[in-house]
Amino acid sequence: MAVHSSTFRFASKASHPKNAVALIYDLEGFSRFFNQPDVQTYVPAFLNHVSEAIAVCLYGGNGYWTGSKEEFGKLRLRVVHEKFMGDGALYIILPPTDVDDFPKTTLRALSVRLWSLQKHFEEVIKKSLHDVPVLEVPKRIRFGASRGSVYELKKSGTAHREFIGFCINQASRLQSYCPDLGFIASARLQIPDDELQKSGYMKIVATKIKGFPNEIVIVKQAEYNALSAETKSDLFFDQQA
């Protein structure tokens, strides 16, 4: 009987740790959307609209979903890995090549753009309807972000690579932690407090993230304030209360 080897093998050593941000988005209701007839003719078009909007947040361009159709400038960061994961995607982001850390305002600016995108996601939906023949599309997008060391795994004999690191797992859990919040980031992003305050963000303790108890997270203050008292007491602890 023939013995089959694994479908792929990783190179024997992972890379040295890299200072990275893991960003994950999830499309709420994507499974229901995908279960409609003839999805192969329009699901790619919808996903491309979403991907293009996120690319504007990451790389700069026309933020058409904002009321002023703001032109976003280029951010000093590098996206070194993008991976579609069925109902969302993972991005691994590194500092620019000429420095070891992210410039002071970069991650704050990215957070502001992503929060704005999820807040006005209906504008992406409207644009996608030129290419999508059904109204039953995902109505919400949620983002989770964290920061930490990641390690690159190369697949032997190919140019493909994967990344591992606790921040990837944490970003995934953050985006699903409190569905009423469209953007949650770990305070590990290390955005200075004065930068957070400029854009209406606050720090709060998330008490029930699986594997990461009592994690300090960054949320939009207005969005957090709109949560029910029950949700706040169940999922968060306000150190300043």
C-alpha positions as a printed NumPy array, in Angstrom:
array([[  0.   ,   0.   ,   0.   ],
       [  1.333,   3.4  ,  -0.956],
       [  2.057,   5.771,   1.909],
       [  0.96 ,   9.299,   1.172],
       [  2.928,  12.191,   2.557],
       [  1.325,  15.324,   3.98 ],
       [ -0.252,  17.693,   1.471],
       [  2.373,  20.244,   2.481],
       [  5.396,  20.526,   4.716],
       [  6.716,  23.59 ,   6.497],
       [ 10.371,  24.525,   6.382],
       [ 12.21 ,  23.264,   9.455],
       [ 12.531,  26.678,  11.108],
       [ 10.113,  29.557,  11.569],
       [ 11.286,  33.124,  11.047],
       [ 12.571,  35.339,  13.806],
       [  9.695,  37.072,  15.634],
       [  8.284,  40.131,  13.917],
       [  6.555,  43.057,  15.615],
       [  3.137,  42.945,  13.972],
       [ -0.505,  43.911,  14.11 ],
       [ -3.07 ,  41.235,  13.3  ],
       [ -6.302,  42.601,  11.827],
       [ -9.338,  40.399,  11.261],
       [-12.732,  41.254,   9.859],
       [-15.933,  39.222,   9.891],
       [-19.017,  39.686,   7.71 ],
       [-22.116,  39.132,   9.819],
       [-24.644,  36.943,   8.013],
       [-22.241,  35.748,   5.321],
       [-23.375,  32.098,   5.591],
       [-26.989,  33.064,   4.879],
       [-25.834,  35.191,   1.959],
       [-23.743,  32.337,   0.577],
       [-26.643,  29.869,   0.699],
       [-28.667,  31.65 ,  -1.989],
       [-28.911,  30.395,  -5.602],
       [-26.16 ,  31.048,  -8.152],
       [-23.829,  32.578,  -5.59 ],
       [-20.837,  31.927,  -7.794],
       [-21.975,  34.756, -10.057],
       [-22.066,  37.512,  -7.443],
       [-20.368,  36.546,  -4.156],
       [-16.908,  37.34 ,  -5.592],
       [-18.139,  40.774,  -6.687],
       [-19.462,  41.548,  -3.196],
       [-16.248,  40.372,  -1.532],
       [-14.216,  42.486,  -3.937],
       [-16.141,  45.609,  -2.918],
       [-15.392,  44.834,   0.734],
       [-11.733,  44.096,   0.03 ],
       [-11.326,  47.298,  -1.974],
       [-12.797,  49.372,   0.87 ],
       [-10.408,  47.816,   3.388],
       [ -7.532,  48.423,   0.98 ],
       [ -8.416,  52.128,   1.013],
       [ -8.167,  52.069,   4.825],
       [ -4.796,  50.348,   4.673],
       [ -3.155,  51.984,   1.677],
       [ -5.032,  55.259,   1.152],
       [ -7.532,  56.389,  -1.446],
       [-11.123,  57.556,  -1.726],
       [-13.134,  56.824,   1.419],
       [-16.41 ,  57.143,  -0.462],
       [-18.424,  55.82 ,   2.514],
       [-17.692,  58.954,   4.535],
       [-20.097,  61.854,   4.147],
       [-17.336,  64.03 ,   2.697],
       [-15.889,  61.233,   0.528],
       [-12.601,  61.828,   2.274],
       [ -9.346,  61.147,   0.464],
       [ -7.248,  59.034,   2.81 ],
       [ -3.486,  59.484,   2.727],
       [ -0.97 ,  56.674,   2.627],
       [ -0.147,  55.129,   6.011],
       [  3.366,  54.137,   7.024],
       [  2.874,  50.404,   7.364],
       [  3.373,  47.189,   5.4  ],
       [  0.747,  44.521,   4.809],
       [  2.783,  41.338,   4.374],
       [  0.021,  38.732,   4.451],
       [ -3.66 ,  38.592,   3.494],
       [ -5.782,  35.496,   3.919],
       [ -9.476,  34.981,   3.185],
       [-11.05 ,  32.816,   5.878],
       [-14.549,  31.994,   4.622],
       [-16.579,  34.834,   6.118],
       [-13.81 ,  37.364,   6.627],
       [-10.087,  37.848,   6.273],
       [ -6.813,  38.165,   8.173],
       [ -4.17 ,  40.827,   7.549],
       [ -0.66 ,  40.785,   9.029],
       [  0.741,  44.317,   9.232],
       [  4.351,  45.292,   9.95 ],
       [  6.035,  48.668,  10.509],
       [  7.685,  50.345,   7.509],
       [ 11.014,  48.856,   6.506],
       [ 13.106,  51.802,   7.712],
       [ 11.992,  51.653,  11.375],
       [ 11.411,  49.001,  14.041],
       [  8.099,  50.35 ,  15.311],
       [  4.922,  51.892,  13.961],
       [  4.963,  55.71 ,  13.774],
       [  3.006,  57.346,  16.598],
       [ -0.136,  58.236,  14.632],
       [ -0.303,  55.3  ,  12.21 ],
       [ -2.318,  52.786,  14.23 ],
       [ -4.657,  55.467,  15.549],
       [ -5.356,  56.622,  11.986],
       [ -5.954,  53.035,  10.833],
       [ -8.34 ,  52.44 ,  13.75 ],
       [-10.308,  55.578,  12.882],
       [-10.64 ,  54.491,   9.257],
       [-11.788,  50.976,  10.122],
       [-14.323,  52.203,  12.651],
       [-15.691,  54.658,  10.089],
       [-15.948,  51.879,   7.5  ],
       [-17.954,  49.59 ,   9.762],
       [-20.111,  52.493,  10.908],
       [-21.008,  53.406,   7.309],
       [-20.883,  49.911,   5.828],
       [-24.271,  50.461,   4.204],
       [-22.486,  52.656,   1.651],
       [-20.345,  49.685,   0.604],
       [-23.513,  47.619,   0.333],
       [-25.162,  50.256,  -1.869],
       [-22.165,  50.307,  -4.181],
       [-22.075,  46.506,  -4.377],
       [-25.716,  46.311,  -5.478],
       [-24.627,  47.414,  -8.953],
       [-23.064,  43.948,  -9.226],
       [-25.159,  41.883,  -6.78 ],
       [-28.762,  40.937,  -7.728],
       [-30.047,  40.203,  -4.183],
       [-30.727,  42.344,  -1.127],
       [-29.876,  39.593,   1.355],
       [-26.21 ,  40.572,   1.734],
       [-24.172,  40.865,   4.949],
       [-25.314,  44.076,   6.619],
       [-22.492,  44.472,   9.116],
       [-18.731,  44.108,   9.261],
       [-16.795,  43.793,  12.508],
       [-13.085,  44.322,  13.113],
       [-10.736,  42.981,  15.758],
       [ -7.085,  43.972,  16.064],
       [ -4.2  ,  43.035,  18.306],
       [ -0.448,  43.34 ,  18.358],
       [  2.403,  41.02 ,  19.234],
       [  5.146,  38.832,  17.863],
       [  4.329,  36.741,  14.818],
       [  6.372,  34.012,  13.189],
       [  6.426,  33.209,   9.506],
       [  6.117,  29.573,   8.41 ],
       [  7.25 ,  28.836,   4.867],
       [  5.812,  25.903,   2.958],
       [  8.658,  23.83 ,   1.573],
       [  9.077,  24.018,  -2.172],
       [  6.561,  26.824,  -2.624],
       [  6.299,  30.581,  -2.239],
       [  3.369,  30.185,   0.153],
       [  3.651,  31.169,   3.781],
       [  1.539,  31.282,   6.911],
       [  1.852,  33.219,  10.149],
       [  1.354,  32.18 ,  13.748],
       [  1.203,  34.288,  16.896],
       [ -1.07 ,  34.915,  19.869],
       [ -2.193,  38.271,  18.44 ],
       [ -3.851,  36.481,  15.508],
       [ -5.982,  34.357,  17.843],
       [ -6.743,  37.377,  19.994],
       [ -7.827,  39.547,  17.055],
       [-10.243,  36.809,  15.994],
       [-11.781,  36.627,  19.453],
       [-11.993,  40.388,  19.768],
       [-14.054,  40.85 ,  16.594],
       [-16.659,  38.383,  17.891],
       [-16.518,  39.318,  21.584],
       [-19.286,  41.927,  21.717],
       [-21.295,  41.876,  18.468],
       [-22.784,  45.302,  19.173],
       [-19.31 ,  46.834,  18.885],
       [-18.036,  47.065,  15.324],
       [-14.409,  47.642,  16.255],
       [-12.453,  46.293,  19.235],
       [ -8.665,  46.439,  19.499],
       [ -6.346,  45.269,  22.224],
       [ -4.543,  48.018,  24.094],
       [ -1.44 ,  46.12 ,  22.985],
       [ -1.605,  48.327,  19.882],
       [  0.111,  50.867,  22.16 ],
       [ -1.708,  53.893,  20.789],
       [ -0.863,  56.828,  23.094],
       [ -3.739,  58.005,  25.285],
       [ -3.688,  61.495,  23.812],
       [ -4.058,  60.017,  20.332],
       [ -7.014,  57.893,  21.476],
       [ -8.764,  60.854,  23.032],
       [ -8.413,  62.882,  19.828],
       [-10.631,  60.369,  18.055],
       [-13.122,  59.544,  20.803],
       [-11.713,  56.19 ,  21.882],
       [-11.539,  54.818,  25.402],
       [ -9.896,  51.922,  27.216],
       [-12.023,  49.38 ,  29.036],
       [-11.358,  45.936,  30.534],
       [-12.887,  42.99 ,  28.662],
       [-13.447,  40.29 ,  31.275],
       [-14.516,  37.205,  29.299],
       [-12.329,  36.872,  26.211],
       [-11.518,  33.168,  26.002],
       [ -7.848,  32.68 ,  26.822],
       [ -7.293,  36.381,  27.514],
       [ -9.033,  37.278,  30.804],
       [ -9.101,  40.906,  31.892],
       [ -7.665,  42.252,  28.636],
       [ -7.614,  46.021,  28.288],
       [ -9.223,  46.921,  24.985],
       [ -9.834,  50.027,  22.899],
       [-13.38 ,  50.862,  21.826],
       [-15.21 ,  53.881,  20.489],
       [-16.596,  55.633,  23.547],
       [-19.909,  56.624,  21.956],
       [-20.471,  53.072,  20.739],
       [-19.631,  51.644,  24.166],
       [-21.921,  54.128,  25.909],
       [-24.809,  52.93 ,  23.732],
       [-24.527,  49.36 ,  25.049],
       [-27.126,  48.159,  27.511],
       [-26.186,  48.191,  31.19 ],
       [-26.553,  44.41 ,  31.203],
       [-24.053,  43.956,  28.356],
       [-21.568,  46.305,  29.983],
       [-21.692,  44.523,  33.323],
       [-21.529,  41.087,  31.698],
       [-18.589,  41.686,  29.332],
       [-16.623,  44.675,  30.65 ],
       [-15.207,  46.3  ,  33.752],
       [-14.694,  50.042,  33.87 ],
       [-11.635,  50.804,  35.989],
       [-12.612,  54.464,  36.182],
       [-16.186,  53.891,  37.35 ]])
